[in-house]
Amino acid sequence: MRIHSFTPSTYVNGPGKRAMIHFQGCTLKCPGCFNTNTHSNDQGKEMSLDEILSLLPSDIDGVTISGGEPFLQPSSLLQLVQALRQMCLSIVVFTGFYREEILKINFGPHILDFIDVLIDGRFNEAKKETTGLRGSSNQTIHILTKRHLAEEFEERNIEVTINAEGSLTMTGFPSTDLLREMRLMGMRSEIEQ
């Protein structure tokens, strides 16, 4: 599967301590998307399921999968969510597709059988959200199992990591004002939702 990035530990992309996997490649190209570096199918890194699973810390509560667009790699996504379910990890997936569209995608219904929470819908810049784990108000948080409650997805935070080379990575849902200020300060950043 083609992966954009892997974050071993985050507390802002779903309940508890989670790993975050960003798939590479998206054809939806929602206006205003701030993960545009995940759109190209020619970038990212090809990784096997075993490689990804070997990166998972032993003390996480779950895994959040985003993109790019995970459902554009349905066979790989299915293998991943099946393996995560066998590990008894919570599974949250962000997608630009709507649930009704996923039901028509190859393997789509089967993938949904393994997901605890699906956050679906194309980002709509005119309906941008400022609370919770949705990018815009047209997106829906579907609680698909009894593992989580809707209230666990109401808080919105960001995490910032600076590596030894001084590169900054931000994950979560930064405000437009924060992004603008960072750019004005000349900070190089990789922003991941």
N, CA, C and O atoms as a DFTB+ gen file, in Angstrom:
772 C
 N C O
     1  1       0.842      -1.177       0.000
     2  2       0.000       0.000       0.000
     3  2       0.884       1.235       0.000
     4  3       1.992       1.219       0.535
     5  1       0.385       2.304      -0.604
     6  2       1.152       3.536      -0.698
     7  2       0.760       4.439       0.462
     8  3      -0.397       4.836       0.603
     9  1       1.755       4.756       1.293
    10  2       1.548       5.512       2.524
    11  2       2.234       6.869       2.412
    12  3       3.363       6.963       1.931
    13  1       1.553       7.910       2.856
    14  2       2.149       9.243       2.903
    15  2       3.002       9.398       4.164
    16  3       4.150       9.837       4.095
    17  1       2.431       9.032       5.314
    18  2       3.174       9.189       6.565
    19  2       2.590       8.290       7.650
    20  3       1.456       7.817       7.574
    21  1       3.423       8.083       8.658
    22  2       3.033       7.273       9.816
    23  2       3.418       8.047      11.064
    24  3       4.563       8.475      11.201
    25  1       2.476       8.227      11.969
    26  2       2.725       8.880      13.258
    27  2       2.503       7.827      14.335
    28  3       1.385       7.335      14.489
    29  1       3.553       7.468      15.090
    30  2       3.405       6.373      16.048
    31  2       2.557       6.702      17.269
    32  3       2.015       5.797      17.903
    33  1       2.433       7.982      17.609
    34  2       1.701       8.322      18.821
    35  2       1.038       9.683      18.689
    36  3       1.706      10.691      18.460
    37  1      -0.277       9.704      18.834
    38  2      -1.038      10.948      18.800
    39  2      -2.240      10.815      19.732
    40  3      -2.809       9.735      19.893
    41  1      -2.607      11.938      20.337
    42  2      -3.777      11.967      21.215
    43  2      -4.881      12.861      20.657
    44  3      -5.864      13.115      21.353
    45  1      -4.749      13.348      19.421
    46  2      -5.712      14.319      18.900
    47  2      -6.499      13.825      17.684
    48  3      -7.270      14.589      17.104
    49  1      -6.322      12.582      17.296
    50  2      -6.995      12.044      16.117
    51  2      -7.916      10.882      16.458
    52  3      -8.025       9.907      15.714
    53  1      -8.569      11.014      17.595
    54  2      -9.469       9.976      18.068
    55  2      -9.179       9.687      19.530
    56  3      -8.217      10.210      20.093
    57  1     -10.009       8.857      20.145
    58  2      -9.890       8.588      21.578
    59  2      -8.610       7.839      21.958
    60  3      -8.200       6.905      21.269
    61  1      -7.993       8.252      23.046
    62  2      -6.838       7.552      23.598
    63  2      -5.563       7.804      22.820
    64  3      -5.480       8.706      21.987
    65  1      -4.577       6.981      23.117
    66  2      -3.291       7.057      22.421
    67  2      -3.398       6.232      21.148
    68  3      -3.737       5.050      21.191
    69  1      -3.108       6.865      20.015
    70  2      -3.334       6.226      18.735
    71  2      -2.124       6.374      17.825
    72  3      -1.343       7.316      17.959
    73  1      -1.982       5.450      16.915
    74  2      -1.079       5.631      15.779
    75  2      -1.919       6.240      14.667
    76  3      -3.135       6.052      14.619
    77  1      -1.261       6.970      13.774
    78  2      -1.958       7.633      12.668
    79  2      -1.292       7.226      11.363
    80  3      -0.078       7.365      11.208
    81  1      -2.090       6.722      10.426
    82  2      -1.577       6.314       9.121
    83  2      -2.272       7.150       8.054
    84  3      -3.497       7.128       7.933
    85  1      -1.470       7.891       7.276
    86  2      -1.999       8.669       6.160
    87  2      -1.697       7.934       4.861
    88  3      -0.534       7.736       4.507
    89  1      -2.737       7.535       4.162
    90  2      -2.569       6.938       2.844
    91  2      -2.182       8.031       1.847
    92  3      -2.521       9.201       2.028
    93  1      -1.470       7.636       0.798
    94  2      -1.076       8.569      -0.257
    95  2      -1.999       8.396      -1.450
    96  3      -2.322       7.273      -1.837
    97  1      -2.419       9.501      -2.028
    98  2      -3.241       9.482      -3.225
    99  2      -4.671       9.893      -2.947
   100  3      -5.337       9.316      -2.087
   101  1      -5.143      10.894      -3.676
   102  2      -6.540      11.309      -3.564
   103  2      -6.956      11.966      -4.872
   104  3      -6.271      12.855      -5.377
   105  1      -8.079      11.522      -5.411
   106  2      -8.607      12.111      -6.644
   107  2      -9.753      13.080      -6.370
   108  3     -10.245      13.725      -7.296
   109  1     -10.184      13.195      -5.116
   110  2     -11.330      14.045      -4.793
   111  2     -10.978      15.529      -4.857
   112  3     -11.798      16.343      -5.283
   113  1      -9.770      15.881      -4.439
   114  2      -9.247      17.250      -4.527
   115  2     -10.245      18.296      -4.028
   116  3     -10.577      19.231      -4.756
   117  1     -10.714      18.148      -2.813
   118  2     -11.670      19.090      -2.229
   119  2     -11.048      20.484      -2.139
   120  3      -9.945      20.621      -1.610
   121  1     -11.723      21.521      -2.639
   122  2     -11.195      22.881      -2.518
   123  2     -10.955      23.234      -1.048
   124  3     -11.816      23.013      -0.196
   125  1      -9.776      23.784      -0.768
   126  2      -9.439      24.169       0.598
   127  2      -8.775      23.078       1.404
   128  3      -8.417      23.311       2.558
   129  1      -8.596      21.892       0.841
   130  2      -7.939      20.802       1.561
   131  2      -6.531      21.238       1.959
   132  3      -5.785      21.766       1.134
   133  1      -6.165      21.015       3.234
   134  2      -4.804      21.388       3.611
   135  2      -3.876      20.177       3.687
   136  3      -2.787      20.264       4.254
   137  1      -4.296      19.066       3.125
   138  2      -3.430      17.890       2.998
   139  2      -3.099      17.642       1.531
   140  3      -3.022      16.490       1.105
   141  1      -2.903      18.691       0.761
   142  2      -2.692      18.537      -0.675
   143  2      -1.432      17.735      -1.002
   144  3      -1.325      17.172      -2.092
   145  1      -0.487      17.679      -0.075
   146  2       0.722      16.884      -0.333
   147  2       0.443      15.385      -0.295
   148  3       1.336      14.586      -0.579
   149  1      -0.769      14.995       0.049
   150  2      -1.152      13.581       0.031
   151  2      -1.902      13.206      -1.250
   152  3      -2.278      12.045      -1.413
   153  1      -2.124      14.146      -2.152
   154  2      -2.959      13.889      -3.328
   155  2      -2.278      13.070      -4.416
   156  3      -2.909      12.182      -4.989
   157  1      -1.029      13.335      -4.715
   158  2      -0.344      12.677      -5.821
   159  2      -0.195      11.175      -5.580
   160  3       0.155      10.739      -4.484
   161  1      -0.467      10.396      -6.624
   162  2      -0.267       8.948      -6.530
   163  2       1.197       8.569      -6.711
   164  3       1.578       7.425      -6.462
   165  1       2.022       9.522      -7.145
   166  2       3.431       9.255      -7.430
   167  2       4.346       9.491      -6.231
   168  3       5.540       9.199      -6.295
   169  1       3.798      10.012      -5.150
   170  2       4.623      10.294      -3.975
   171  2       4.331       9.272      -2.887
   172  3       3.627       8.290      -3.122
   173  1       4.867       9.502      -1.705
   174  2       4.669       8.572      -0.613
   175  2       5.627       7.404      -0.712
   176  3       6.586       7.423      -1.484
   177  1       5.348       6.390       0.085
   178  2       6.232       5.231       0.165
   179  2       5.395       3.960       0.103
   180  3       4.385       3.832       0.795
   181  1       5.822       3.037      -0.722
   182  2       5.153       1.736      -0.803
   183  2       5.577       0.921       0.411
   184  3       6.770       0.731       0.649
   185  1       4.599       0.439       1.183
   186  2       4.884      -0.341       2.384
   187  2       4.007      -1.586       2.411
   188  3       2.856      -1.562       1.975
   189  1       4.565      -2.664       2.925
   190  2       3.784      -3.888       3.076
   191  2       2.985      -3.803       4.370
   192  3       3.274      -2.984       5.242
   193  1       1.985      -4.654       4.478
   194  2       1.201      -4.735       5.701
   195  2       2.104      -5.050       6.880
   196  3       1.974      -4.430       7.935
   197  1       3.013      -5.997       6.725
   198  2       3.916      -6.360       7.824
   199  2       4.791      -5.196       8.250
   200  3       5.047      -5.015       9.441
   201  1       5.262      -4.389       7.274
   202  2       6.076      -3.217       7.621
   203  2       5.281      -2.232       8.469
   204  3       5.790      -1.706       9.459
   205  1       4.046      -1.986       8.084
   206  2       3.207      -1.051       8.837
   207  2       2.924      -1.594      10.235
   208  3       3.043      -0.866      11.220
   209  1       2.553      -2.860      10.321
   210  2       2.240      -3.441      11.624
   211  2       3.452      -3.437      12.544
   212  3       3.303      -3.299      13.759
   213  1       4.649      -3.588      11.985
   214  2       5.863      -3.595      12.808
   215  2       6.151      -2.221      13.403
   216  3       6.894      -2.122      14.379
   217  1       5.581      -1.165      12.839
   218  2       5.796       0.192      13.347
   219  2       4.860       0.548      14.504
   220  3       5.098       1.529      15.209
   221  1       3.808      -0.234      14.704
   222  2       2.817       0.092      15.725
   223  2       3.386      -0.106      17.128
   224  3       3.871      -1.192      17.444
   225  1       3.337       0.917      17.968
   226  2       3.778       0.748      19.350
   227  2       2.858      -0.233      20.086
   228  3       1.684      -0.366      19.743
   229  1       3.385      -0.897      21.067
   230  2       2.593      -1.900      21.794
   231  2       1.598      -1.272      22.769
   232  3       0.694      -1.956      23.249
   233  1       1.750       0.026      23.069
   234  2       0.909       0.646      24.091
   235  2      -0.192       1.554      23.535
   236  3      -0.735       2.382      24.267
   237  1      -0.526       1.406      22.252
   238  2      -1.581       2.254      21.696
   239  2      -2.955       1.639      21.929
   240  3      -3.102       0.428      22.098
   241  1      -3.959       2.519      21.933
   242  2      -5.352       2.081      22.081
   243  2      -6.008       1.820      20.732
   244  3      -6.977       1.067      20.635
   245  1      -5.464       2.454      19.687
   246  2      -6.080       2.295      18.387
   247  2      -5.268       2.939      17.286
   248  3      -4.177       3.463      17.508
   249  1      -5.835       2.885      16.083
   250  2      -5.196       3.444      14.890
   251  2      -6.231       4.293      14.163
   252  3      -7.381       3.889      13.991
   253  1      -5.799       5.475      13.741
   254  2      -6.625       6.338      12.908
   255  2      -6.020       6.351      11.516
   256  3      -4.813       6.524      11.349
   257  1      -6.876       6.165      10.517
   258  2      -6.447       6.098       9.121
   259  2      -7.077       7.271       8.382
   260  3      -8.276       7.523       8.498
   261  1      -6.251       7.983       7.620
   262  2      -6.727       9.133       6.859
   263  2      -5.996       9.165       5.529
   264  3      -5.473       8.144       5.081
   265  1      -5.958      10.304       4.909
   266  2      -5.307      10.365       3.616
   267  2      -4.688      11.700       3.360
   268  3      -4.329      12.501       4.224
   269  1      -4.610      11.836       2.085
   270  2      -5.093      11.172       0.917
   271  2      -6.494      10.572       1.125
   272  3      -7.305      11.046       1.921
   273  1      -6.712       9.531       0.376
   274  2      -8.009       8.845       0.446
   275  2      -7.803       7.353       0.592
   276  3      -7.443       6.683      -0.376
   277  1      -8.027       6.812       1.800
   278  2      -7.804       5.383       2.045
   279  2      -8.629       4.455       1.157
   280  3      -8.151       3.383       0.786
   281  1      -9.861       4.845       0.807
   282  2     -10.729       3.960       0.031
   283  2     -10.346       3.878      -1.443
   284  3     -10.961       3.123      -2.196
   285  1      -9.330       4.647      -1.869
   286  2      -8.814       4.487      -3.221
   287  2      -7.835       3.322      -3.302
   288  3      -7.392       2.956      -4.391
   289  1      -7.498       2.744      -2.165
   290  2      -6.678       1.529      -2.094
   291  2      -7.477       0.485      -1.301
   292  3      -7.035       0.049      -0.238
   293  1      -8.650       0.081      -1.810
   294  2      -9.565      -0.733      -1.009
   295  2      -9.012      -2.091      -0.585
   296  3      -9.261      -2.519       0.542
   297  1      -8.283      -2.769      -1.434
   298  2      -7.735      -4.074      -1.061
   299  2      -6.732      -3.932       0.086
   300  3      -6.753      -4.710       1.040
   301  1      -5.862      -2.935      -0.018
   302  2      -4.873      -2.690       1.035
   303  2      -5.548      -2.247       2.325
   304  3      -5.174      -2.689       3.412
   305  1      -6.545      -1.372       2.202
   306  2      -7.268      -0.905       3.391
   307  2      -7.959      -2.068       4.081
   308  3      -7.947      -2.153       5.309
   309  1      -8.558      -2.963       3.312
   310  2      -9.211      -4.131       3.899
   311  2      -8.212      -4.990       4.666
   312  3      -8.486      -5.400       5.794
   313  1      -7.062      -5.265       4.069
   314  2      -6.038      -6.058       4.757
   315  2      -5.606      -5.387       6.061
   316  3      -5.423      -6.052       7.081
   317  1      -5.444      -4.062       6.014
   318  2      -5.001      -3.327       7.199
   319  2      -6.039      -3.381       8.312
   320  3      -5.699      -3.700       9.451
   321  1      -7.303      -3.074       8.004
   322  2      -8.313      -3.061       9.069
   323  2      -8.570      -4.464       9.616
   324  3      -8.878      -4.612      10.799
   325  1      -8.452      -5.487       8.786
   326  2      -8.590      -6.861       9.291
   327  2      -7.485      -7.172      10.293
   328  3      -7.748      -7.744      11.351
   329  1      -6.251      -6.798       9.966
   330  2      -5.119      -7.059      10.864
   331  2      -5.258      -6.269      12.159
   332  3      -4.971      -6.790      13.238
   333  1      -5.694      -5.018      12.061
   334  2      -5.852      -4.192      13.264
   335  2      -6.948      -4.754      14.157
   336  3      -6.826      -4.727      15.382
   337  1      -8.016      -5.263      13.554
   338  2      -9.103      -5.855      14.340
   339  2      -8.602      -7.097      15.084
   340  3      -8.972      -7.320      16.237
   341  1      -7.760      -7.905      14.429
   342  2      -7.189      -9.091      15.083
   343  2      -6.325      -8.697      16.277
   344  3      -6.163      -9.475      17.217
   345  1      -5.772      -7.487      16.235
   346  2      -4.948      -6.984      17.337
   347  2      -5.806      -6.309      18.411
   348  3      -5.279      -5.794      19.397
   349  1      -7.116      -6.314      18.217
   350  2      -8.083      -5.712      19.153
   351  2      -7.879      -4.207      19.327
   352  3      -8.127      -3.665      20.403
   353  1      -7.427      -3.535      18.264
   354  2      -7.233      -2.091      18.319
   355  2      -8.471      -1.366      17.791
   356  3      -9.151      -1.852      16.887
   357  1      -8.749      -0.207      18.363
   358  2      -9.803       0.669      17.868
   359  2      -9.408       1.176      16.484
   360  3      -8.239       1.475      16.240
   361  1     -10.382       1.274      15.578
   362  2     -10.101       1.705      14.212
   363  2     -11.027       2.861      13.842
   364  3     -12.250       2.720      13.825
   365  1     -10.410       4.014      13.546
   366  2     -11.130       5.204      13.092
   367  2     -10.628       5.525      11.693
   368  3      -9.421       5.550      11.456
   369  1     -11.556       5.773      10.759
   370  2     -11.161       6.085       9.386
   371  2     -11.830       7.388       8.946
   372  3     -13.045       7.554       9.057
   373  1     -10.994       8.311       8.440
   374  2     -11.462       9.536       7.793
   375  2     -11.490       9.280       6.289
   376  3     -10.545       8.716       5.737
   377  1     -12.561       9.690       5.630
   378  2     -12.667       9.531       4.178
   379  2     -13.451      10.684       3.577
   380  3     -14.343      11.245       4.213
   381  1     -13.109      11.030       2.349
   382  2     -13.874      12.028       1.617
   383  2     -15.102      11.440       0.949
   384  3     -15.999      12.174       0.533
   385  1     -15.147      10.116       0.842
   386  2     -16.330       9.463       0.286
   387  2     -17.439       9.439       1.330
   388  3     -17.179       9.402       2.532
   389  1     -18.663       9.459       0.857
   390  2     -19.805       9.303       1.748
   391  2     -20.078       7.811       1.925
   392  3     -19.764       7.001       1.053
   393  1     -20.656       7.471       3.044
   394  2     -20.918       6.056       3.363
   395  2     -21.659       5.355       2.225
   396  3     -21.352       4.210       1.895
   397  1     -22.623       6.034       1.632
   398  2     -23.391       5.441       0.532
   399  2     -22.481       5.117      -0.662
   400  3     -22.692       4.124      -1.359
   401  1     -21.475       5.958      -0.890
   402  2     -20.522       5.705      -1.973
   403  2     -19.611       4.529      -1.630
   404  3     -19.276       3.720      -2.495
   405  1     -19.218       4.443      -0.374
   406  2     -18.337       3.355       0.073
   407  2     -19.009       2.004      -0.143
   408  3     -18.345       1.025      -0.484
   409  1     -20.314       1.949       0.053
   410  2     -21.040       0.697      -0.130
   411  2     -20.962       0.191      -1.568
   412  3     -21.201      -0.989      -1.823
   413  1     -20.628       1.079      -2.513
   414  2     -20.519       0.708      -3.926
   415  2     -19.076       0.462      -4.361
   416  3     -18.840       0.007      -5.481
   417  1     -18.115       0.755      -3.498
   418  2     -16.698       0.561      -3.810
   419  2     -16.350      -0.909      -3.604
   420  3     -16.868      -1.548      -2.689
   421  1     -15.476      -1.446      -4.450
   422  2     -15.007      -2.815      -4.285
   423  2     -14.457      -2.994      -2.868
   424  3     -13.611      -2.208      -2.440
   425  1     -14.907      -3.989      -2.147
   426  2     -14.550      -4.298      -0.761
   427  2     -15.134      -3.314       0.263
   428  3     -14.993      -3.528       1.467
   429  1     -15.791      -2.235      -0.204
   430  2     -16.287      -1.201       0.703
   431  2     -17.135      -1.716       1.852
   432  3     -16.829      -1.421       3.007
   433  1     -18.202      -2.485       1.578
   434  2     -19.034      -2.970       2.677
   435  2     -18.249      -3.837       3.666
   436  3     -18.480      -3.772       4.873
   437  1     -17.333      -4.637       3.153
   438  2     -16.540      -5.510       4.021
   439  2     -15.586      -4.686       4.893
   440  3     -15.381      -5.008       6.063
   441  1     -15.008      -3.632       4.329
   442  2     -14.127      -2.748       5.106
   443  2     -14.901      -2.143       6.270
   444  3     -14.401      -2.101       7.394
   445  1     -16.121      -1.673       6.006
   446  2     -16.934      -1.053       7.052
   447  2     -17.195      -2.012       8.210
   448  3     -17.375      -1.570       9.345
   449  1     -17.218      -3.319       7.943
   450  2     -17.441      -4.309       9.005
   451  2     -16.341      -4.293      10.060
   452  3     -16.558      -4.751      11.182
   453  1     -15.163      -3.772       9.719
   454  2     -14.025      -3.791      10.633
   455  2     -13.748      -2.445      11.299
   456  3     -12.896      -2.363      12.184
   457  1     -14.446      -1.400      10.893
   458  2     -14.191      -0.045      11.389
   459  2     -15.102       0.265      12.568
   460  3     -16.292      -0.050      12.545
   461  1     -14.528       0.891      13.607
   462  2     -15.327       1.326      14.749
   463  2     -16.018       2.656      14.496
   464  3     -17.187       2.833      14.840
   465  1     -15.282       3.599      13.887
   466  2     -15.830       4.931      13.623
   467  2     -15.402       5.372      12.228
   468  3     -14.222       5.314      11.882
   469  1     -16.363       5.809      11.442
   470  2     -16.126       6.332      10.104
   471  2     -16.511       7.803      10.106
   472  3     -17.627       8.156      10.487
   473  1     -15.585       8.668       9.681
   474  2     -15.883      10.093       9.531
   475  2     -15.847      10.356       8.031
   476  3     -14.783      10.348       7.411
   477  1     -17.042      10.592       7.450
   478  2     -17.151      10.607       5.988
   479  2     -17.590      11.950       5.435
   480  3     -18.125      12.799       6.148
   481  1     -17.349      12.116       4.143
   482  2     -17.821      13.285       3.417
   483  2     -16.688      14.169       2.936
   484  3     -15.653      14.296       3.589
   485  1     -16.905      14.773       1.787
   486  2     -15.904      15.668       1.223
   487  2     -15.814      16.945       2.053
   488  3     -16.819      17.461       2.542
   489  1     -14.591      17.440       2.200
   490  2     -14.397      18.702       2.901
   491  2     -15.060      19.816       2.105
   492  3     -14.871      19.928       0.894
   493  1     -15.848      20.644       2.807
   494  2     -16.522      21.781       2.190
   495  2     -16.052      23.036       2.900
   496  3     -16.436      23.295       4.041
   497  1     -15.220      23.814       2.224
   498  2     -14.606      24.990       2.840
   499  2     -15.642      25.990       3.349
   500  3     -15.396      26.670       4.345
   501  1     -16.785      26.091       2.691
   502  2     -17.838      27.016       3.109
   503  2     -18.526      26.563       4.392
   504  3     -19.208      27.353       5.045
   505  1     -18.348      25.297       4.752
   506  2     -18.978      24.752       5.955
   507  2     -17.929      24.306       6.976
   508  3     -18.160      23.377       7.749
   509  1     -16.789      24.971       6.970
   510  2     -15.670      24.594       7.820
   511  2     -16.083      24.566       9.292
   512  3     -16.726      25.490       9.790
   513  1     -15.701      23.491       9.973
   514  2     -15.996      23.311      11.397
   515  2     -14.870      23.879      12.251
   516  3     -13.717      23.929      11.822
   517  1     -15.210      24.301      13.449
   518  2     -14.194      24.770      14.393
   519  2     -14.163      23.932      15.656
   520  3     -13.359      24.184      16.553
   521  1     -15.034      22.936      15.732
   522  2     -15.051      22.047      16.894
   523  2     -15.130      20.601      16.409
   524  3     -15.558      20.332      15.286
   525  1     -14.720      19.696      17.256
   526  2     -14.842      18.278      16.958
   527  2     -13.907      17.803      15.864
   528  3     -13.102      18.568      15.333
   529  1     -14.028      16.522      15.536
   530  2     -13.131      15.896      14.575
   531  2     -13.733      15.805      13.175
   532  3     -13.608      14.785      12.498
   533  1     -14.378      16.872      12.757
   534  2     -14.843      16.972      11.377
   535  2     -14.211      18.211      10.776
   536  3     -14.060      19.231      11.448
   537  1     -13.842      18.119       9.504
   538  2     -13.298      19.285       8.833
   539  2     -14.380      20.282       8.474
   540  3     -14.159      21.492       8.530
   541  1     -15.559      19.775       8.103
   542  2     -16.686      20.644       7.750
   543  2     -17.987      20.000       8.227
   544  3     -18.070      18.786       8.417
   545  1     -18.999      20.851       8.414
   546  2     -20.242      20.401       9.056
   547  2     -21.046      19.418       8.210
   548  3     -21.937      18.757       8.744
   549  1     -20.767      19.297       6.917
   550  2     -21.466      18.322       6.082
   551  2     -20.945      16.902       6.302
   552  3     -21.568      15.939       5.854
   553  1     -19.812      16.764       6.984
   554  2     -19.252      15.446       7.250
   555  2     -19.972      14.828       8.452
   556  3     -20.453      15.533       9.339
   557  1     -20.032      13.507       8.458
   558  2     -20.760      12.792       9.504
   559  2     -19.825      11.845      10.235
   560  3     -18.992      11.175       9.626
   561  1     -19.978      11.802      11.556
   562  2     -19.245      10.842      12.381
   563  2     -20.183       9.662      12.615
   564  3     -21.175       9.777      13.334
   565  1     -19.855       8.522      11.996
   566  2     -20.668       7.312      12.122
   567  2     -20.036       6.406      13.177
   568  3     -18.912       5.936      13.002
   569  1     -20.741       6.167      14.249
   570  2     -20.290       5.223      15.272
   571  2     -20.800       3.853      14.824
   572  3     -22.002       3.590      14.878
   573  1     -19.888       2.976      14.382
   574  2     -20.286       1.714      13.763
   575  2     -20.266       0.524      14.716
   576  3     -20.835      -0.524      14.409
   577  1     -19.615       0.674      15.868
   578  2     -19.595      -0.397      16.868
   579  2     -19.899       0.216      18.235
   580  3     -20.084       1.427      18.350
   581  1     -19.950      -0.602      19.239
   582  2     -20.219      -0.115      20.601
   583  2     -18.942       0.302      21.327
   584  3     -18.979       0.615      22.517
   585  1     -17.830       0.308      20.627
   586  2     -16.535       0.608      21.255
   587  2     -16.398       2.075      21.666
   588  3     -15.732       2.374      22.657
   589  1     -17.017       2.991      20.920
   590  2     -16.868       4.425      21.181
   591  2     -18.216       5.113      21.269
   592  3     -19.232       4.606      20.794
   593  1     -18.196       6.291      21.896
   594  2     -19.364       7.150      21.989
   595  2     -19.115       8.403      21.150
   596  3     -17.967       8.806      20.962
   597  1     -20.175       9.014      20.653
   598  2     -20.045      10.223      19.836
   599  2     -19.316      11.329      20.599
   600  3     -18.579      12.107      19.995
   601  1     -19.511      11.408      21.909
   602  2     -18.884      12.454      22.725
   603  2     -17.360      12.404      22.662
   604  3     -16.697      13.416      22.892
   605  1     -16.804      11.243      22.355
   606  2     -15.350      11.115      22.289
   607  2     -14.749      11.827      21.068
   608  3     -13.529      11.914      20.935
   609  1     -15.603      12.328      20.193
   610  2     -15.140      12.964      18.959
   611  2     -15.520      14.437      18.899
   612  3     -15.521      15.036      17.823
   613  1     -15.843      15.025      20.051
   614  2     -16.262      16.422      20.102
   615  2     -15.115      17.389      20.342
   616  3     -15.231      18.566      20.002
   617  1     -14.016      16.928      20.916
   618  2     -12.890      17.808      21.235
   619  2     -11.988      17.983      20.022
   620  3     -11.832      17.067      19.214
   621  1     -11.400      19.158      19.902
   622  2     -10.499      19.458      18.780
   623  2      -9.210      20.043      19.335
   624  3      -9.223      21.067      20.018
   625  1      -8.107      19.386      19.037
   626  2      -6.793      19.833      19.471
   627  2      -5.787      19.630      18.346
   628  3      -6.102      19.037      17.315
   629  1      -4.583      20.125      18.557
   630  2      -3.487      19.877      17.639
   631  2      -2.272      19.431      18.438
   632  3      -2.157      19.723      19.628
   633  1      -1.376      18.730      17.779
   634  2      -0.085      18.363      18.352
   635  2       0.997      18.851      17.406
   636  3       0.845      18.774      16.187
   637  1       2.069      19.343      17.958
   638  2       3.193      19.815      17.167
   639  2       4.433      19.051      17.616
   640  3       4.710      18.938      18.810
   641  1       5.171      18.530      16.648
   642  2       6.419      17.806      16.914
   643  2       7.523      18.470      16.113
   644  3       7.337      18.798      14.941
   645  1       8.672      18.667      16.744
   646  2       9.840      19.201      16.053
   647  2      10.939      18.158      16.147
   648  3      11.325      17.765      17.248
   649  1      11.455      17.701      14.997
   650  2      12.496      16.677      15.012
   651  2      13.877      17.314      15.162
   652  3      13.996      18.538      15.226
   653  1      14.901      16.499      15.215
   654  2      16.270      16.962      15.447
   655  2      16.755      17.917      14.363
   656  3      17.609      18.763      14.628
   657  1      16.227      17.798      13.148
   658  2      16.625      18.679      12.046
   659  2      15.855      20.001      12.065
   660  3      16.120      20.887      11.253
   661  1      14.913      20.130      12.982
   662  2      14.129      21.356      13.079
   663  2      12.878      21.374      12.237
   664  3      12.214      22.406      12.142
   665  1      12.536      20.247      11.618
   666  2      11.324      20.156      10.820
   667  2      10.123      19.990      11.742
   668  3      10.150      19.190      12.677
   669  1       9.083      20.747      11.470
   670  2       7.900      20.753      12.308
   671  2       6.796      19.931      11.662
   672  3       6.525      20.079      10.470
   673  1       6.165      19.074      12.435
   674  2       5.012      18.315      11.971
   675  2       3.848      18.636      12.887
   676  3       3.983      18.627      14.110
   677  1       2.692      18.923      12.278
   678  2       1.506      19.220      13.055
   679  2       0.437      18.209      12.666
   680  3       0.250      17.919      11.485
   681  1      -0.251      17.682      13.647
   682  2      -1.360      16.782      13.369
   683  2      -2.569      17.239      14.162
   684  3      -2.431      17.864      15.214
   685  1      -3.732      16.931      13.667
   686  2      -4.969      17.394      14.268
   687  2      -5.666      18.345      13.313
   688  3      -5.572      18.190      12.095
   689  1      -6.361      19.325      13.859
   690  2      -7.125      20.272      13.056
   691  2      -6.728      21.700      13.406
   692  3      -7.409      22.348      14.201
   693  1      -5.633      22.207      12.824
   694  2      -5.213      23.580      13.120
   695  2      -6.176      24.593      12.521
   696  3      -6.779      24.356      11.475
   697  1      -6.310      25.719      13.200
   698  2      -7.166      26.785      12.684
   699  2      -6.488      27.474      11.508
   700  3      -5.269      27.404      11.348
   701  1      -7.280      28.128      10.703
   702  2      -6.759      28.892       9.571
   703  2      -5.805      29.977      10.057
   704  3      -4.774      30.227       9.433
   705  1      -6.148      30.622      11.174
   706  2      -5.290      31.668      11.728
   707  2      -3.930      31.117      12.129
   708  3      -2.906      31.744      11.859
   709  1      -3.906      29.958      12.768
   710  2      -2.631      29.352      13.173
   711  2      -1.789      29.007      11.951
   712  3      -0.585      29.265      11.941
   713  1      -2.394      28.436      10.935
   714  2      -1.663      28.102       9.721
   715  2      -1.068      29.354       9.069
   716  3       0.082      29.348       8.629
   717  1      -1.856      30.414       9.014
   718  2      -1.384      31.668       8.420
   719  2      -0.209      32.227       9.221
   720  3       0.785      32.661       8.639
   721  1      -0.313      32.221      10.540
   722  2       0.768      32.735      11.387
   723  2       2.048      31.924      11.209
   724  3       3.143      32.485      11.169
   725  1       1.910      30.613      11.102
   726  2       3.088      29.770      10.908
   727  2       3.774      30.107       9.586
   728  3       5.001      30.189       9.515
   729  1       2.980      30.300       8.551
   730  2       3.557      30.635       7.242
   731  2       4.226      32.007       7.271
   732  3       5.283      32.202       6.672
   733  1       3.602      32.958       7.975
   734  2       4.195      34.289       8.094
   735  2       5.528      34.240       8.829
   736  3       6.436      35.015       8.530
   737  1       5.645      33.328       9.792
   738  2       6.888      33.190      10.545
   739  2       7.925      32.384       9.765
   740  3       9.058      32.219      10.217
   741  1       7.532      31.884       8.589
   742  2       8.483      31.155       7.755
   743  2       8.774      29.744       8.232
   744  3       9.800      29.166       7.873
   745  1       7.881      29.185       9.037
   746  2       8.091      27.821       9.527
   747  2       7.794      26.828       8.428
   748  3       6.751      26.883       7.778
   749  1       8.745      25.909       8.231
   750  2       8.484      24.788       7.327
   751  2       7.641      23.806       8.112
   752  3       7.965      23.477       9.253
   753  1       6.582      23.344       7.522
   754  2       5.740      22.409       8.269
   755  2       5.098      21.395       7.353
   756  3       4.827      21.655       6.181
   757  1       4.870      20.256       7.913
   758  2       4.073      19.215       7.283
   759  2       2.834      19.139       8.124
   760  3       2.919      18.849       9.317
   761  1       1.671      19.394       7.536
   762  2       0.438      19.428       8.289
   763  2      -0.382      18.210       7.910
   764  3      -0.647      17.957       6.734
   765  1      -0.773      17.471       8.915
   766  2      -1.512      16.237       8.678
   767  2      -2.800      16.273       9.467
   768  3      -2.803      16.589      10.657
   769  1      -3.868      15.956       8.817
   770  2      -5.160      15.913       9.493
   771  2      -5.488      14.481       9.804
   772  3      -6.539      14.199      10.379
